[in-house]
Amino acid sequence: MTKPQQKLGRLVKAPENFLVKEDAKSPETMRRKFLAASAASAGLGLAAAAQAASNPVSGKGDPNILNLPEHSTLLGMPVAANGYGLPSKYEKGLQRRESPGLTRVSAASVAFTPLQGTFGIITPSGLHFERHHQGWWDIDPSKHRLMINGLVKNPKVYTMDDLMRLPSVSRIHFIECGANTAMEWGNVAVPTVQYTHGMVSCSEFTGVPLSVLLEDCGYDKKNGKYILGEGADGSSMTRTIPMDRALDDVIVAYGMNGEMLRPENGYPLRLVVPGIQGVSWVKWLRRIEVGDMKWATKDEAVHYIDLMPDGTHRQYTGIQEAKSVITSPSGGQMLLDKGFYNISGLAWSGRGKIKRVDVSVDGGKNWRTARLEGPQHAKAFSRFNIDWVWKGEPAILQSRAIDDTGYVQPTVHQLREVRGTRSIYHNNMIQSWKVAESGEVSNVQVS
């Protein structure tokens, strides 16, 4: 006998665009404003629910079914009305957003991906997070050049046409800024998953394997131990990459999600360094140099390093370890009803594939294994789902990722034991969302 269907619970989305620069000066002001926005959003949802429950036509049938709408009786828009397709006007609230006060100027800041509103594992190009050090440019591809020099027999300069004639590959990979979840090292700092984890995205990238270009230039196989990638933006971003990784899966990419890269994502050319923090994915790539030692440039010698509890700094720790986060229900959302909910989230690992994701609804006391949806790609997002019946009691939702190396995502306490609380980069602790009896979901930390 089949089980009776559980009542389906309803979820109010997290409020959008509730932060402004003035709020960043006062965390308490930011918190109060966020709670007010949440309450207002929930109030609208509750009012709509009450109206639906008391609507006399509900016994006669839904008017949205019984009465034909305008779009069912009139001629719609013609083909190619928009030469480039756009989202519905009803989805305009879903945007990447800057966190105020994070940096002094927007040209050297971050725009966070709204993870709470995306599905599957591919991040739409228009919602892909941004991190710039000197602003972005829309570069003329006909004038852009890639130079390869250093320890090579035949230094070369490639045009975009040259590169796009070479053998290409397309692979799905995540990219995560090393500072993702940075604000949560010491304590709860921001309310929604967009701001706690939104410096990560996953796309299909297309381009030429770097190994092909290095072979084409005759790199020194004995002394060539590292490559240096250099960008064409005002910051001249430069990053060292070990040769074994460069020859493994690094791509000199011009395509993203089936089209050319977007300007804010490095058009017309960028490095794709799977599993390594995003700063090494040099955008607007203009030069690759082969060398016999690390360059220790400013963005790898004094930035993107790990401050350890004893005061020392670790350099060149670029791998993004296994991590996961529940995106729904998540901070800022509200559960309106008791009943069935689908807990959904994302998991990723810079060392390979996600093997398993466990989910807890009681703060880590008990765990259940979630479903991993679709094919599992190495160094890419995995979407997980699990059934949950909310009975109106307080709950703490957590997810824990395990990759195919056996690495288990750590708790807040486990990570702080090793890394302390004053770091900035590579925070992959288990995220906790508290569900109150009212249904309000908030960001909390549970050891």
C-alpha positions as CSV (number, residue, x, y, z in Angstrom):
1,M,0.0,0.0,0.0
2,T,1.4,3.4,-0.9
3,K,1.9,6.0,1.8
4,P,-0.5,8.9,1.9
5,Q,1.1,12.0,0.3
6,Q,2.5,14.5,2.8
7,K,1.2,18.0,2.8
8,L,3.5,20.2,0.8
9,G,5.1,23.0,2.7
10,R,5.6,26.5,1.2
11,L,8.8,28.5,1.3
12,V,9.2,32.3,1.2
13,K,12.3,33.3,-0.7
14,A,15.1,35.3,0.9
15,P,14.6,39.1,0.6
16,E,16.7,40.6,-2.2
17,N,18.9,43.6,-2.2
18,F,18.4,44.4,1.5
19,L,22.0,45.7,2.0
20,V,23.3,49.1,1.2
21,K,26.8,50.6,1.9
22,E,25.5,52.5,5.0
23,D,24.4,49.3,6.6
24,A,27.9,47.8,6.4
25,K,29.1,50.4,9.0
26,S,26.9,48.8,11.6
27,P,26.4,45.1,11.7
28,E,23.5,45.5,14.2
29,T,21.7,47.9,11.8
30,M,22.3,45.4,9.0
31,R,20.8,42.6,11.1
32,R,17.7,44.6,12.1
33,K,17.1,45.7,8.5
34,F,17.4,42.1,7.3
35,L,15.0,40.7,9.9
36,A,12.5,43.5,9.1
37,A,12.8,42.6,5.4
38,S,12.3,38.9,6.2
39,A,9.3,39.6,8.4
40,A,7.7,41.7,5.6
41,S,8.3,39.1,3.0
42,A,6.9,36.4,5.3
43,G,3.9,38.6,6.1
44,L,3.1,38.9,2.4
45,G,3.3,35.1,2.1
46,L,1.1,34.5,5.1
47,A,-1.4,37.0,4.0
48,A,-1.6,35.3,0.6
49,A,-2.0,31.9,2.3
50,A,-4.8,33.2,4.5
51,Q,-6.6,34.7,1.6
52,A,-6.3,31.5,-0.4
53,A,-7.7,29.5,2.5
54,S,-10.7,31.9,2.9
55,N,-11.4,32.4,-0.8
56,P,-15.0,31.3,-1.4
57,V,-14.1,30.4,-5.0
58,S,-11.8,27.7,-3.8
59,G,-14.7,25.4,-3.5
60,K,-15.9,26.2,-7.0
61,G,-12.5,25.9,-8.7
62,D,-9.4,28.0,-9.3
63,P,-10.2,31.0,-11.4
64,N,-6.7,30.8,-12.9
65,I,-7.8,27.5,-14.4
66,L,-11.5,28.3,-15.2
67,N,-10.8,31.7,-16.8
68,L,-8.6,31.7,-19.9
69,P,-5.8,34.3,-19.4
70,E,-4.8,36.8,-22.1
71,H,-1.8,34.8,-23.2
72,S,-4.2,31.9,-24.1
73,T,-6.4,34.0,-26.4
74,L,-4.0,36.5,-28.1
75,L,-1.0,36.4,-30.4
76,G,2.3,36.3,-28.5
77,M,5.7,37.9,-29.2
78,P,7.4,37.1,-32.5
79,V,10.6,35.0,-32.8
80,A,13.8,37.0,-32.3
81,A,12.0,39.8,-30.5
82,N,15.0,39.6,-28.3
83,G,18.1,38.8,-30.4
84,Y,19.7,37.5,-27.2
85,G,17.3,35.8,-24.8
86,L,16.7,37.4,-21.4
87,P,15.2,36.1,-18.2
88,S,11.5,36.7,-17.5
89,K,10.6,40.1,-15.9
90,Y,9.2,38.1,-13.0
91,E,12.7,36.8,-12.2
92,K,14.4,40.2,-12.2
93,G,15.1,39.9,-8.4
94,L,17.6,37.1,-8.9
95,Q,20.9,38.9,-9.5
96,R,24.5,38.7,-8.4
97,R,25.0,41.4,-5.8
98,E,27.9,43.2,-4.1
99,S,28.3,43.0,-0.4
100,P,28.7,46.7,0.8
101,G,31.7,47.5,2.9
102,L,33.7,44.5,1.7
103,T,36.2,46.6,-0.2
104,R,36.9,50.3,-0.6
105,V,36.1,50.5,-4.3
106,S,33.7,48.4,-6.5
107,A,36.4,48.0,-9.2
108,A,38.2,45.7,-6.7
109,S,35.3,43.9,-5.2
110,V,33.0,40.9,-5.4
111,A,29.6,40.2,-6.9
112,F,28.0,37.1,-5.3
113,T,26.1,34.4,-7.1
114,P,22.5,34.0,-5.8
115,L,22.9,30.2,-5.0
116,Q,19.5,30.2,-3.3
117,G,17.8,30.7,-6.7
118,T,19.7,28.4,-9.0
119,F,19.0,24.8,-10.1
120,G,21.1,21.9,-11.2
121,I,24.9,22.4,-11.3
122,I,25.5,24.9,-14.1
123,T,25.6,28.6,-13.1
124,P,24.0,30.9,-15.7
125,S,26.7,33.1,-17.2
126,G,24.8,36.2,-16.2
127,L,24.8,35.1,-12.6
128,H,28.5,33.8,-12.4
129,F,30.2,35.5,-9.5
130,E,32.7,38.3,-10.1
131,R,36.0,39.1,-8.4
132,H,38.1,41.9,-9.9
133,H,41.3,43.6,-8.7
134,Q,41.3,46.6,-11.0
135,G,37.9,46.4,-12.7
136,W,36.9,44.6,-15.9
137,W,37.3,45.4,-19.6
138,D,35.6,44.4,-22.8
139,I,38.7,43.7,-24.9
140,D,38.7,43.7,-28.7
141,P,39.6,40.0,-29.5
142,S,41.1,41.0,-32.9
143,K,43.8,42.9,-31.0
144,H,44.3,40.5,-28.1
145,R,47.4,38.4,-28.1
146,L,48.8,35.5,-25.9
147,M,52.5,35.3,-25.6
148,I,54.4,32.2,-24.4
149,N,58.0,32.7,-23.4
150,G,60.6,31.8,-20.8
151,L,62.1,28.3,-20.8
152,V,60.8,27.3,-24.3
153,K,62.6,26.6,-27.5
154,N,60.2,28.6,-29.7
155,P,58.6,31.6,-28.0
156,K,55.3,32.4,-29.7
157,V,52.6,35.0,-29.9
158,Y,49.1,33.6,-30.7
159,T,46.1,35.6,-31.9
160,M,42.6,34.5,-31.0
161,D,42.1,33.0,-34.5
162,D,45.3,31.0,-33.9
163,L,44.0,29.6,-30.7
164,M,40.5,28.8,-31.9
165,R,41.9,26.7,-34.8
166,L,43.7,24.4,-32.4
167,P,42.3,21.2,-30.9
168,S,39.8,22.1,-28.1
169,V,38.2,20.5,-25.1
170,S,35.0,21.3,-23.1
171,R,34.7,20.4,-19.5
172,I,32.5,21.3,-16.5
173,H,34.3,22.7,-13.5
174,F,33.6,24.8,-10.5
175,I,35.5,28.0,-9.7
176,E,35.7,29.2,-6.1
177,C,37.4,32.3,-4.8
178,G,39.8,31.5,-2.0
179,A,38.0,34.0,0.2
180,N,34.6,32.4,-0.2
181,T,33.0,32.2,3.3
182,A,35.8,34.4,4.6
183,M,33.4,36.6,6.7
184,E,32.3,33.5,8.7
185,W,35.8,32.6,10.2
186,G,35.2,34.3,13.5
187,N,31.4,34.3,13.8
188,V,28.2,34.6,11.9
189,A,28.5,37.7,9.7
190,V,26.1,37.6,6.9
191,P,22.5,36.2,6.7
192,T,22.0,34.5,3.3
193,V,23.7,31.8,1.3
194,Q,24.3,34.3,-1.4
195,Y,26.8,36.1,0.9
196,T,28.1,33.2,2.9
197,H,29.0,31.0,-0.2
198,G,28.2,33.1,-3.3
199,M,31.8,33.4,-4.5
200,V,31.6,30.0,-6.3
201,S,30.1,29.1,-9.6
202,C,30.2,26.1,-12.0
203,S,30.3,26.3,-15.8
204,E,31.3,24.4,-18.9
205,F,34.5,25.9,-20.2
206,T,35.9,25.4,-23.7
207,G,39.4,26.1,-24.9
208,V,42.8,24.7,-25.7
209,P,44.6,22.4,-23.2
210,L,47.6,24.3,-21.9
211,S,49.7,21.2,-22.5
212,V,49.1,21.6,-26.3
213,L,50.5,25.2,-26.3
214,L,53.5,24.2,-24.1
215,E,54.3,21.4,-26.5
216,D,53.9,23.7,-29.5
217,C,56.4,26.1,-28.0
218,G,58.8,23.3,-27.0
219,Y,58.9,23.9,-23.3
220,D,62.0,22.8,-21.3
221,K,60.9,19.4,-19.9
222,K,63.9,19.2,-17.6
223,N,64.1,22.6,-16.1
224,G,60.5,23.9,-16.7
225,K,59.0,23.4,-13.2
226,Y,56.4,26.1,-13.1
227,I,54.4,28.4,-15.4
228,L,53.4,32.0,-14.7
229,G,50.0,33.3,-16.0
230,E,49.7,37.0,-16.5
231,G,46.5,39.0,-17.0
232,A,46.0,42.1,-19.2
233,D,43.9,44.1,-16.7
234,G,45.2,47.1,-14.7
235,S,46.4,44.9,-11.8
236,S,48.5,42.7,-14.1
237,M,47.4,39.7,-12.1
238,T,50.1,37.0,-12.0
239,R,50.0,33.6,-10.6
240,T,52.4,30.6,-10.3
241,I,51.1,27.2,-11.3
242,P,53.2,23.9,-11.0
243,M,54.1,22.3,-14.3
244,D,52.5,19.0,-13.4
245,R,49.1,20.6,-12.9
246,A,49.6,22.8,-16.0
247,L,50.1,19.6,-18.1
248,D,47.2,17.8,-16.4
249,D,43.9,19.6,-16.8
250,V,44.5,23.4,-17.2
251,I,42.7,25.0,-20.1
252,V,43.4,28.3,-22.0
253,A,39.7,29.0,-22.3
254,Y,37.7,31.3,-24.6
255,G,34.3,29.6,-24.2
256,M,31.9,29.4,-21.3
257,N,28.5,27.7,-21.3
258,G,28.4,27.3,-25.0
259,E,29.3,30.9,-26.0
260,M,32.3,33.2,-25.7
261,L,33.4,34.2,-22.2
262,R,31.6,37.2,-20.8
263,P,33.8,40.3,-20.4
264,E,33.5,40.2,-16.6
265,N,34.7,36.6,-16.7
266,G,37.8,37.3,-18.7
267,Y,36.8,37.7,-22.4
268,P,38.4,36.9,-24.7
269,L,40.8,34.5,-22.9
270,R,41.4,33.1,-19.4
271,L,43.0,30.3,-17.6
272,V,40.9,27.5,-16.2
273,V,42.8,25.7,-13.3
274,P,40.4,23.1,-12.0
275,G,40.2,22.6,-8.3
276,I,42.5,25.6,-7.6
277,Q,41.3,28.9,-6.0
278,G,39.8,31.4,-8.5
279,V,42.7,33.9,-8.4
280,S,44.8,31.4,-10.3
281,W,42.2,31.4,-13.1
282,V,43.9,34.5,-14.6
283,K,41.4,36.5,-16.6
284,W,42.2,38.5,-19.8
285,L,45.2,36.2,-20.2
286,R,48.0,37.8,-22.1
287,R,51.2,35.9,-21.2
288,I,52.5,32.5,-20.0
289,E,56.1,32.2,-18.9
290,V,57.8,28.9,-18.2
291,G,60.4,29.0,-15.4
292,D,62.4,26.9,-13.0
293,M,61.1,28.3,-9.7
294,K,58.1,30.1,-8.1
295,W,57.8,33.8,-8.9
296,A,56.5,34.9,-5.5
297,T,54.5,37.7,-7.1
298,K,52.5,40.1,-4.8
299,D,49.3,38.2,-5.1
300,E,50.8,34.9,-4.0
301,A,53.5,36.1,-1.6
302,V,51.5,38.5,0.6
303,H,47.9,37.9,-0.6
304,Y,45.9,34.7,-0.8
305,I,47.9,33.1,2.0
306,D,46.7,31.4,5.2
307,L,47.2,33.0,8.6
308,M,47.8,30.2,11.0
309,P,47.1,30.3,14.8
310,D,50.8,30.6,15.6
311,G,51.1,33.7,13.5
312,T,52.9,32.1,10.5
313,H,51.6,32.3,7.0
314,R,51.2,29.4,4.6
315,Q,51.8,30.2,0.9
316,Y,50.7,28.4,-2.3
317,T,47.8,26.6,-0.6
318,G,45.4,26.9,-3.6
319,I,43.4,23.7,-3.6
320,Q,39.8,24.1,-2.6
321,E,39.0,21.2,-0.3
322,A,35.6,19.4,-0.2
323,K,32.7,21.7,0.7
324,S,29.0,21.8,0.6
325,V,26.1,24.0,1.5
326,I,22.3,23.7,1.7
327,T,20.8,26.3,-0.6
328,S,17.1,25.6,0.2
329,P,15.9,26.1,2.8
330,S,18.6,28.6,3.7
331,G,19.2,31.9,5.5
332,G,16.6,34.6,5.0
333,Q,13.9,32.1,3.8
334,M,10.8,31.2,5.8
335,L,8.8,28.0,6.0
336,L,5.1,28.8,6.0
337,D,3.7,25.4,6.6
338,K,4.4,22.1,8.4
339,G,4.9,19.2,6.0
340,F,7.1,18.0,3.2
341,Y,10.1,19.9,2.0
342,N,12.9,19.1,-0.4
343,I,16.3,20.0,1.1
344,S,18.6,20.9,-1.8
345,G,22.2,22.0,-2.0
346,L,25.5,21.9,-3.7
347,A,28.8,20.1,-3.0
348,W,32.2,20.3,-4.7
349,S,35.8,19.3,-4.2
350,G,39.1,20.5,-5.7
351,R,40.6,17.1,-5.5
352,G,38.1,15.1,-7.6
353,K,34.5,13.9,-7.5
354,I,32.0,14.2,-4.7
355,K,31.4,10.6,-3.4
356,R,28.6,11.3,-0.8
357,V,26.7,14.1,0.9
358,D,25.2,13.6,4.3
359,V,22.4,15.8,5.7
360,S,21.4,16.5,9.3
361,V,18.3,18.3,10.6
362,D,19.4,18.2,14.2
363,G,22.7,20.0,14.2
364,G,24.9,17.0,13.4
365,K,23.6,14.5,15.9
366,N,22.1,12.3,13.2
367,W,22.9,12.1,9.5
368,R,21.2,10.7,6.4
369,T,22.7,10.2,3.0
370,A,21.3,12.5,0.4
371,R,20.7,11.7,-3.3
372,L,23.3,12.9,-5.7
373,E,21.6,14.0,-8.9
374,G,22.8,13.5,-12.4
375,P,26.3,12.6,-13.6
376,Q,29.2,13.3,-11.3
377,H,32.0,15.4,-12.8
378,A,35.5,15.8,-11.3
379,K,36.1,19.2,-9.7
380,A,32.5,20.3,-10.5
381,F,29.3,21.0,-8.6
382,S,27.2,18.0,-7.4
383,R,23.5,18.7,-6.7
384,F,22.1,16.9,-3.7
385,N,18.5,16.5,-2.5
386,I,16.8,14.8,0.4
387,D,13.3,14.5,1.7
388,W,12.3,16.2,4.9
389,V,9.0,16.5,6.8
390,W,9.0,19.6,9.1
391,K,6.7,19.2,12.1
392,G,7.0,22.8,13.2
393,E,9.8,22.1,15.7
394,P,13.2,24.0,15.8
395,A,15.7,22.4,13.5
396,I,19.4,22.9,12.5
397,L,20.1,22.0,8.9
398,Q,23.6,20.9,7.9
399,S,25.3,19.1,5.0
400,R,28.6,17.3,5.0
401,A,30.5,16.5,1.8
402,I,32.9,13.5,1.3
403,D,35.0,13.3,-1.9
404,D,36.5,10.3,-3.6
405,T,39.8,10.7,-1.8
406,G,38.0,10.0,1.5
407,Y,38.3,13.6,2.7
408,V,35.3,14.7,5.0
409,Q,34.2,18.3,5.2
410,P,35.0,19.5,8.8
411,T,32.8,21.1,11.4
412,V,33.4,24.6,12.6
413,H,35.3,23.3,15.7
414,Q,37.5,20.9,13.7
415,L,38.5,23.6,11.2
416,R,39.3,26.2,13.9
417,E,41.4,23.7,15.9
418,V,43.8,23.6,12.9
419,R,43.3,27.1,11.4
420,G,42.2,29.4,14.2
421,T,39.7,32.2,13.7
422,R,41.8,35.0,12.1
423,S,42.3,33.6,8.7
424,I,40.6,34.8,5.5
425,Y,41.0,32.0,2.9
426,H,39.9,28.4,2.4
427,N,37.0,28.2,4.8
428,N,35.2,24.9,4.1
429,M,33.5,24.4,7.4
430,I,30.0,22.8,7.6
431,Q,27.3,25.5,7.3
432,S,24.4,25.5,9.7
433,W,20.9,27.0,9.1
434,K,18.6,27.3,12.0
435,V,14.8,26.8,11.4
436,A,12.8,28.5,14.2
437,E,9.3,27.4,15.3
438,S,8.1,30.4,13.3
439,G,9.6,28.9,10.2
440,E,12.3,31.7,9.9
441,V,15.6,30.4,8.7
442,S,18.8,32.1,9.9
443,N,22.6,31.6,9.8
444,V,24.1,30.0,13.0
445,Q,27.3,28.3,13.9
446,V,27.3,24.9,15.6
447,S,30.4,23.1,16.6
